[in-house]
Amino acid sequence: MRDILPDLIRWRNEGKPIALATVIQTWGSSPRRAGSRMGISLDGRMTGSVSGGCVENAVVEAGIESLKSKRPQLLHFGVADETAWEVGLACGGSIDIFVQPLDSKFFEELSALISADRAAGIVTVTRGPDDLIGREILVNEESRAHGSFGNEWDDLVLKVAQEIFSQRTPRRMMLNEEVEVFVDVILPSPTLIVVGGVHIAMALVSLAKTLGYRTVVMDPRRAWGSEERFPNVDQLIQTRLPEAFEQVRVTRSTAVATLTHDPKLDDPALKYALSSPAFYVGALGSKTTHAKRRERLLNDGVSEAQLSRLHAPIGLDIGAETPEEIALAVMSEVVKSFRKQNQFEGKEEAKLFQSPVSNL
């Protein structure tokens, strides 16, 4: 949703009716996972993707039909092996997609949460009586933000949605024998905190922004951590370490990379980051440098368990030499770590979405 938000906002400002198509379940090797979305305008324009192939054409037609009829639709596409590649569903996969007109008030509340870089949970009735199908409840991490199903389910749905925030896994489930909902979560953008405004950092934050990361540079040395060197960084902090971390929120979606080689800057940052929920912590330097760093951190109270989280020398081993290549190696390792800890990926994702619809 985050990737198509600018287009949806522009279309809405232009007064265009919009339909939203959401992947709610996949089987086999579908190119797009549950929660993937595509926006559709009444004149046939689209943004985003739900499959990567010809299924998109059929979904666009369904979206236009839903806008005209003002009724949502639940679509199912099952593809035989011999035609799978033609429509973008590899290995004979199949996919369920829910298409609905986009409610303006709901979209306002949702876009506000996303723009504020806050997590948003969305519960949508995908099957049930006509007066319920398509209804949505939007929740933040504290409470229900918008919408109601108009009965005793609201409190239960809020509880389930809040569980999704910690599990990070969408869920298709039954409220009773006839009402089915899809529960999804849109997480804040991942953040990369770079300690040290060195040359590598300039290339690294540029690459990170291209990949959709929010970027933060920390360096109390104003000649290094300057706006001239980092004109496009999201946040530039020129406070000493570790106090600089008081100005940011470190979460499970945060990566920290220390690049200065200076123990006075790197060590306090690493000590803080290794005790935080950051999904990735890396430090630039050779194996010899890291051995000395490790000894210093142990003497400063960092535990062996915490040090086991540290990626050092930083980055994947791709034989990088230039600052740009080193940035690529670092960002590759960051992305690998993010995807590994993200429960949408790998066996957990396949297990969840190939299983039957779960019940409360």
Secondary structure as UniProt FT lines:
FT   TURN            2..4
FT   HELIX           5..13
FT   TURN            14..15
FT   STRAND          18..29
FT   TURN            34..35
FT   STRAND          37..41
FT   TURN            42..43
FT   STRAND          46..48
FT   HELIX           55..69
FT   STRAND          73..78
FT   HELIX           81..87
FT   STRAND          90..101
FT   HELIX           104..115
FT   TURN            116..117
FT   STRAND          120..127
FT   TURN            130..134
FT   STRAND          136..139
FT   STRAND          144..146
FT   HELIX           153..167
FT   STRAND          171..174
FT   STRAND          180..186
FT   STRAND          191..195
FT   HELIX           199..210
FT   TURN            211..212
FT   STRAND          214..218
FT   TURN            222..224
FT   TURN            227..229
FT   TURN            231..232
FT   STRAND          235..237
FT   TURN            241..242
FT   HELIX           243..247
FT   TURN            252..253
FT   STRAND          254..258
FT   HELIX           263..274
FT   STRAND          280..283
FT   HELIX           287..299
FT   TURN            300..301
FT   HELIX           304..307
FT   TURN            308..309
FT   STRAND          310..311
FT   HELIX           323..341
FT   TURN            343..344
FT   HELIX           346..354
FT   STRAND          358..359
//
